[in-house]
């Protein structure tokens, strides 16, 4: 299954009871492993989990740390970029030149690097010890 198909399948399983806006994400690590996530809402809206955050959490749980590619698809005709918090989470595990593909539900695509999504990302080196 392609990364796009994996993201699409994840979107289909999203729990978007309140917003009705389903999002799926799939990432491939440098080892070739694939992890997916979907948005999960709850009654304490907007205290849900983004699809990208879910995929990253699954990756970390499996012991992986290096995103090589990421795909995000949402219930929107136009491709939807990750939110600001997810951009920072992506930048934590992806090099600046890693490609993020954003898809609309009718096939429109936008490709951006992590550096373009989050210029001036806050990184470990800013903490003074790393």
N, CA, C and O of each residue as an XYZ file, in Angstrom:
520
protein
N       0.852     -1.178      0.000
C       0.000      0.000      0.000
C       0.897      1.240      0.000
O       1.867      1.302      0.756
N       0.583      2.215     -0.832
C       1.371      3.445     -0.907
C       1.143      4.296      0.343
O       0.188      4.081      1.090
N       2.024      5.254      0.556
C       1.880      6.169      1.686
C       0.585      6.971      1.557
O      -0.086      7.242      2.553
N       0.243      7.344      0.338
C      -1.017      8.080      0.110
C      -2.208      7.204      0.470
O      -3.129      7.670      1.141
N      -2.213      5.947      0.040
C      -3.312      5.038      0.372
C      -3.402      4.804      1.870
O      -4.498      4.705      2.422
N      -2.258      4.714      2.528
C      -2.234      4.526      3.976
C      -2.829      5.741      4.684
O      -3.601      5.589      5.632
N      -2.478      6.940      4.234
C      -3.039      8.165      4.819
C      -4.537      8.243      4.568
O      -5.297      8.642      5.451
N      -4.960      7.868      3.383
C      -6.389      7.888      3.035
C      -7.168      6.906      3.929
O      -8.247      7.235      4.420
N      -6.623      5.716      4.135
C      -7.273      4.726      5.000
C      -7.337      5.230      6.439
O      -8.332      5.013      7.129
N      -6.289      5.896      6.890
C      -6.284      6.470      8.240
C      -7.370      7.536      8.358
O      -8.086      7.588      9.358
N      -7.492      8.383      7.341
C      -8.536      9.421      7.348
C      -9.917      8.783      7.456
O     -10.787      9.292      8.163
N     -10.114      7.682      6.763
C     -11.411      7.009      6.801
C     -11.764      6.514      8.202
O     -12.942      6.327      8.509
N     -10.761      6.301      9.054
C     -10.990      5.834     10.419
C     -10.989      6.947     11.457
O     -11.097      6.677     12.653
N     -10.869      8.196     11.015
C     -10.831      9.316     11.958
C     -12.111      9.371     12.791
O     -13.191      8.994     12.335
N     -11.960      9.847     14.007
C     -13.098     10.064     14.895
C     -13.306     11.569     14.982
O     -12.738     12.247     15.839
N     -14.134     12.072     14.075
C     -14.387     13.518     13.967
C     -15.861     13.809     14.223
O     -16.533     14.459     13.423
N     -16.333     13.322     15.333
C     -17.748     13.417     15.690
C     -18.252     14.859     15.777
O     -19.425     15.119     15.507
N     -17.393     15.783     16.144
C     -17.819     17.154     16.389
C     -17.573     18.068     15.197
O     -18.471     18.811     14.801
N     -16.399     18.031     14.628
C     -16.087     18.920     13.500
C     -16.498     18.331     12.160
O     -16.705     19.067     11.196
N     -16.617     17.004     12.091
C     -16.890     16.293     10.827
C     -15.767     16.504      9.814
O     -15.977     16.326      8.615
N     -14.576     16.881     10.285
C     -13.416     17.150      9.432
C     -12.370     16.081      9.702
O     -11.581     16.184     10.641
N     -12.379     15.051      8.862
C     -11.485     13.916      9.055
C     -10.123     14.185      8.409
O     -10.030     14.727      7.308
N      -9.077     13.791      9.129
C      -7.700     13.953      8.645
C      -6.961     12.646      8.876
O      -7.109     12.004      9.916
N      -6.160     12.265      7.886
C      -5.297     11.094      8.022
C      -3.872     11.474      7.681
O      -3.636     12.346      6.845
N      -2.930     10.824      8.324
C      -1.516     11.064      8.049
C      -0.794      9.728      8.009
O      -1.152      8.786      8.717
N       0.219      9.665      7.174
C       1.080      8.488      7.126
C       2.498      8.973      6.922
O       2.752      9.896      6.148
N       3.415      8.340      7.627
C       4.816      8.709      7.479
C       5.648      7.460      7.258
O       5.300      6.364      7.697
N       6.748      7.660      6.571
C       7.731      6.606      6.359
C       9.008      7.050      7.051
O       9.433      8.198      6.914
N       9.611      6.145      7.787
C      10.868      6.458      8.456
C      12.032      6.112      7.532
O      11.849      5.508      6.475
N      13.213      6.500      7.946
C      14.386      6.208      7.138
C      14.659      4.704      7.049
O      15.360      4.260      6.140
N      14.116      3.917      7.977
C      14.276      2.456      7.917
C      13.253      1.821      6.969
O      13.347      0.632      6.664
N      12.273      2.612      6.501
C      11.233      2.100      5.611
C       9.945      1.741      6.315
O       8.967      1.390      5.655
N       9.913      1.816      7.646
C       8.685      1.513      8.392
C       7.643      2.609      8.133
O       7.988      3.775      7.944
N       6.389      2.220      8.130
C       5.283      3.145      7.880
C       4.391      3.204      9.117
O       4.073      2.178      9.718
N       3.993      4.416      9.484
C       3.108      4.638     10.621
C       2.013      5.596     10.199
O       2.250      6.529      9.431
N       0.812      5.359     10.705
C      -0.335      6.184     10.327
C      -1.008      6.736     11.577
O      -0.840      6.218     12.681
N      -1.767      7.792     11.370
C      -2.556      8.377     12.445
C      -3.773      9.066     11.864
O      -3.797      9.417     10.684
N      -4.779      9.258     12.695
C      -5.973      9.993     12.281
C      -6.351     10.946     13.407
O      -5.945     10.762     14.555
N      -7.125     11.956     13.070
C      -7.552     12.858     14.129
C      -8.595     12.161     15.000
O      -9.431     11.398     14.516
N      -8.516     12.448     16.301
C      -9.418     11.858     17.279
C      -9.938     12.991     18.157
O      -9.187     13.589     18.928
N     -11.227     13.276     18.029
C     -11.845     14.347     18.814
C     -12.491     13.762     20.067
O     -12.609     12.545     20.209
N     -12.903     14.641     20.968
C     -13.661     14.207     22.138
C     -14.593     15.327     22.575
O     -14.540     16.430     22.032
N     -15.435     15.049     23.543
C     -16.447     16.013     23.970
C     -15.849     17.285     24.552
O     -16.529     18.311     24.587
N     -14.618     17.255     25.003
C     -13.945     18.451     25.513
C     -13.287     19.175     24.345
O     -12.141     19.618     24.427
N     -14.046     19.283     23.255
C     -13.580     19.903     22.019
C     -13.018     21.282     22.339
O     -13.718     22.039     23.012
N     -11.849     21.668     21.931
C     -11.012     21.076     20.888
C      -9.839     20.245     21.413
O      -8.790     20.210     20.770
N      -9.980     19.597     22.527
C      -8.892     18.810     23.116
C      -8.727     17.453     22.448
O      -8.735     16.420     23.118
N      -8.578     17.454     21.145
C      -8.394     16.211     20.409
C      -6.935     15.993     20.057
O      -6.047     16.702     20.529
N      -6.713     14.997     19.218
C      -5.371     14.673     18.749
C      -5.345     14.773     17.236
O      -6.229     14.244     16.563
N      -4.356     15.437     16.704
C      -4.195     15.566     15.256
C      -3.670     14.264     14.659
O      -3.022     13.469     15.340
N      -3.960     14.063     13.386
C      -3.506     12.867     12.673
C      -1.982     12.766     12.664
O      -1.422     11.694     12.894
N      -1.320     13.885     12.397
C       0.140     13.888     12.344
C       0.732     13.488     13.693
O       1.687     12.714     13.754
N       0.160     14.020     14.773
C       0.641     13.693     16.117
C       0.445     12.217     16.418
O       1.294     11.596     17.058
N      -0.666     11.650     15.963
C      -0.912     10.224     16.170
C       0.095      9.356     15.447
O       0.577      8.368     16.001
N       0.421      9.719     14.204
C       1.411      8.955     13.433
C       2.789      9.065     14.074
O       3.527      8.082     14.141
N       3.134     10.253     14.542
C       4.435     10.449     15.194
C       4.500      9.666     16.497
O       5.530      9.064     16.801
N       3.421      9.662     17.270
C       3.402      8.902     18.518
C       3.585      7.409     18.256
O       4.315      6.736     18.985
N       2.923      6.886     17.212
C       3.074      5.468     16.865
C       4.518      5.167     16.464
O       5.066      4.124     16.821
N       5.132      6.096     15.715
C       6.518      5.935     15.300
C       7.444      5.862     16.520
O       8.296      4.979     16.610
N       7.271      6.783     17.437
C       8.123      6.838     18.628
C       7.907      5.590     19.488
O       8.867      5.021     20.007
N       6.658      5.166     19.638
C       6.362      3.964     20.413
C       7.096      2.747     19.848
O       7.519      1.867     20.598
N       7.244      2.702     18.526
C       7.934      1.585     17.870
C       9.458      1.726     17.934
O      10.180      0.854     17.453
N       9.946      2.813     18.523
C      11.387      2.995     18.657
C      12.043      3.712     17.494
O      13.270      3.795     17.436
N      11.261      4.227     16.578
C      11.800      4.963     15.427
C      11.859      6.453     15.775
O      11.125      6.927     16.643
N      12.743      7.184     15.085
C      12.915      8.602     15.407
C      13.161      9.489     14.181
O      13.371     10.692     14.342
N      13.143      8.942     12.974
C      13.577      9.711     11.810
C      12.545      9.660     10.689
O      12.454      8.662      9.974
N      11.766     10.732     10.532
C      10.771     10.805      9.459
C      11.493     11.093      8.145
O      12.245     12.062      8.042
N      11.261     10.245      7.142
C      11.849     10.436      5.815
C      10.849     11.025      4.830
O      11.244     11.626      3.831
N       9.555     10.858      5.103
C       8.495     11.334      4.203
C       7.193     11.349      4.982
O       6.978     10.507      5.853
N       6.318     12.305      4.670
C       5.038     12.421      5.366
C       3.957     12.816      4.381
O       4.182     13.648      3.502
N       2.773     12.213      4.527
C       1.600     12.537      3.713
C       0.453     12.866      4.654
O       0.238     12.174      5.649
N      -0.293     13.938      4.331
C      -1.461     14.337      5.100
C      -2.616     14.546      4.129
O      -2.463     15.225      3.114
N      -3.776     13.961      4.440
C      -4.966     14.150      3.613
C      -6.141     14.503      4.518
O      -6.310     13.927      5.593
N      -6.944     15.454      4.065
C      -8.073     15.907      4.865
C      -9.341     15.963      4.020
O      -9.296     15.889      2.792
N     -10.464     16.095      4.703
C     -11.756     16.256      4.034
C     -11.898     17.680      3.516
O     -12.707     18.457      4.022
N     -11.120     18.008      2.519
C     -11.125     19.340      1.924
C     -10.710     19.197      0.469
O      -9.853     18.374      0.146
N     -11.300     19.981     -0.401
C     -10.900     19.940     -1.806
C      -9.467     20.436     -1.948
O      -8.672     19.852     -2.685
N      -9.138     21.512     -1.242
C      -7.776     22.053     -1.271
C      -6.920     21.323     -0.241
O      -7.409     21.010      0.845
N      -5.665     21.047     -0.552
C      -4.773     20.428      0.423
C      -4.674     21.286      1.688
O      -4.621     22.514      1.616
N      -4.650     20.625      2.834
C      -4.616     21.312      4.125
C      -3.267     21.059      4.781
O      -2.869     19.906      4.942
N      -2.556     22.120      5.163
C      -1.258     21.943      5.822
C      -1.431     21.546      7.285
O      -2.491     21.778      7.868
N      -0.417     20.958      7.874
C      -0.456     20.657      9.305
C      -0.598     21.938     10.127
O      -0.144     23.005      9.714
N      -1.236     21.817     11.299
C      -1.359     22.970     12.189
C       0.024     23.348     12.717
O       0.987     22.610     12.511
N       0.126     24.465     13.378
C       1.407     24.930     13.894
C       2.059     23.960     14.863
O       3.262     23.716     14.783
N       1.267     23.402     15.786
C       1.821     22.454     16.745
C       2.365     21.212     16.062
O       3.416     20.699     16.445
N       1.655     20.727     15.052
C       2.135     19.546     14.334
C       3.360     19.868     13.491
O       4.227     19.013     13.308
N       3.442     21.079     12.980
C       4.653     21.467     12.245
C       5.874     21.354     13.155
O       6.927     20.878     12.730
N       5.733     21.786     14.393
C       6.839     21.690     15.344
C       7.148     20.232     15.668
O       8.316     19.858     15.772
N       6.113     19.401     15.828
C       6.333     17.976     16.097
C       7.050     17.319     14.921
O       7.962     16.518     15.122
N       6.645     17.651     13.698
C       7.289     17.097     12.499
C       8.756     17.517     12.463
O       9.635     16.699     12.191
N       9.017     18.796     12.738
C      10.391     19.315     12.702
C      11.287     18.646     13.742
O      12.505     18.599     13.568
N      10.705     18.135     14.808
C      11.482     17.437     15.831
C      12.097     16.144     15.293
O      13.171     15.728     15.730
N      11.406     15.514     14.341
C      11.825     14.189     13.864
C      12.181     14.144     12.379
O      12.524     13.080     11.864
N      12.108     15.265     11.690
C      12.400     15.287     10.249
C      13.448     16.347      9.947
O      13.429     17.434     10.524
N      14.352     16.027      9.050
C      15.336     17.014      8.600
C      14.620     18.097      7.801
O      13.543     17.850      7.259
N      15.199     19.284      7.720
C      14.547     20.400      7.021
C      14.185     20.111      5.559
O      13.244     20.710      5.038
N      14.911     19.207      4.886
C      14.626     18.951      3.473
C      13.613     17.829      3.228
O      13.321     17.509      2.076
N      13.075     17.229      4.289
C      12.078     16.165      4.140
C      10.816     16.737      3.510
O      10.373     17.832      3.859
N      10.240     15.977      2.572
C       9.032     16.417      1.866
C       7.775     16.033      2.631
O       7.631     14.902      3.094
N       6.870     16.996      2.755
C       5.540     16.776      3.297
C       4.569     16.968      2.137
O       4.535     18.030      1.516
N       3.789     15.943      1.851
C       2.790     15.997      0.787
C       1.429     16.196      1.426
O       1.010     15.419      2.284
N       0.740     17.251      0.996
C      -0.603     17.538      1.481
C      -1.567     17.281      0.340
O      -1.351     17.743     -0.781
N      -2.641     16.537      0.627
C      -3.604     16.146     -0.402
C      -4.994     16.634     -0.069
O      -5.409     16.626      1.090
N      -5.711     17.058     -1.094
C      -7.132     17.316     -0.969
C      -7.886     16.035     -1.267
O      -7.321     15.104     -1.841
N      -9.139     15.973     -0.890
C      -9.900     14.740     -1.055
C     -10.221     14.417     -2.510
O     -10.656     13.307     -2.813
N     -10.010     15.376     -3.418
C     -10.247     15.115     -4.839
C      -8.947     14.973     -5.620
O      -8.966     14.971     -6.851
N      -7.816     14.854     -4.924
C      -6.557     14.567     -5.578
C      -5.573     15.714     -5.715
O      -4.426     15.482     -6.096
N      -5.978     16.948     -5.417
C      -5.035     18.068     -5.486
C      -3.892     17.825     -4.503
O      -4.115     17.349     -3.391
N      -2.670     18.153     -4.916
C      -1.490     17.921     -4.081
C      -0.626     19.168     -3.979
O      -0.513     19.951     -4.923
N      -0.026     19.329     -2.818
C       0.991     20.346     -2.591
C       2.146     19.653     -1.885
O       1.934     18.899     -0.935
N       3.352     19.903     -2.339
C       4.555     19.330     -1.729
C       5.378     20.477     -1.157
O       5.648     21.462     -1.844
N       5.770     20.343      0.096
C       6.610     21.349      0.737
C       7.656     20.653      1.583
O       7.441     19.542      2.067
N       8.783     21.312      1.757
C       9.791     20.786      2.683
C       9.396     21.185      4.102
O       8.613     22.113      4.303
N       9.936     20.484      5.064
C       9.705     20.826      6.462
C      10.190     22.248      6.723
O       9.544     22.991      7.461
N      11.319     22.637      6.131
C      11.851     23.997      6.315
C      10.886     25.047      5.783
O      10.760     26.124      6.366
N      10.201     24.744      4.681
C       9.223     25.689      4.140
C       7.960     25.741      4.996
O       7.334     26.794      5.119
N       7.586     24.605      5.588
C       6.415     24.572      6.465
C       6.655     25.313      7.767
O       5.748     25.941      8.312
N       7.887     25.236      8.266
C       8.193     25.858      9.551
C       9.565     26.517      9.509
O      10.530     25.992     10.064
N       9.650     27.667      8.850
C      10.933     28.364      8.821
C      11.312     28.808     10.237
O      10.462     29.228     11.022
N      12.576     28.708     10.534
C      13.034     29.121     11.856
C      12.560     28.198     12.969
O      12.344     28.651     14.093
N      12.395     26.909     12.675
C      11.889     25.958     13.668
C      12.722     25.992     14.944
O      13.945     26.128     14.894
N      12.064     25.869     16.064
C      12.734     25.732     17.354
C      13.270     24.312     17.433
O      12.507     23.351     17.332
N      14.574     24.175     17.613
C      15.215     22.846     17.625
C      15.999     22.659     18.906
O      16.198     23.607     19.667
N      16.443     21.440     19.143
C      17.172     21.102     20.362
C      18.355     22.013     20.607
O      18.657     22.326     21.758
N      19.037     22.450     19.550
C      20.182     23.328     19.694
C      19.849     24.649     20.362
O      20.731     25.287     20.937
N      18.587     25.072     20.297
C      18.183     26.314     20.941
C      18.149     26.184     22.466
O      18.112     27.190     23.174
N      18.161     24.967     22.963
C      18.105     24.750     24.408
C      19.459     24.940     25.068
O      19.564     24.914     26.294
N      20.492     25.129     24.266
C      21.821     25.401     24.791
C      22.642     24.183     25.103
O      23.857     24.291     25.269
N      22.015     23.010     25.190
C      22.773     21.811     25.514
C      22.839     20.822     24.380
O      23.467     19.773     24.526
N      22.214     21.113     23.247
C      22.188     20.103     22.211
C      22.301     20.680     20.894
O      22.295     19.955     19.900
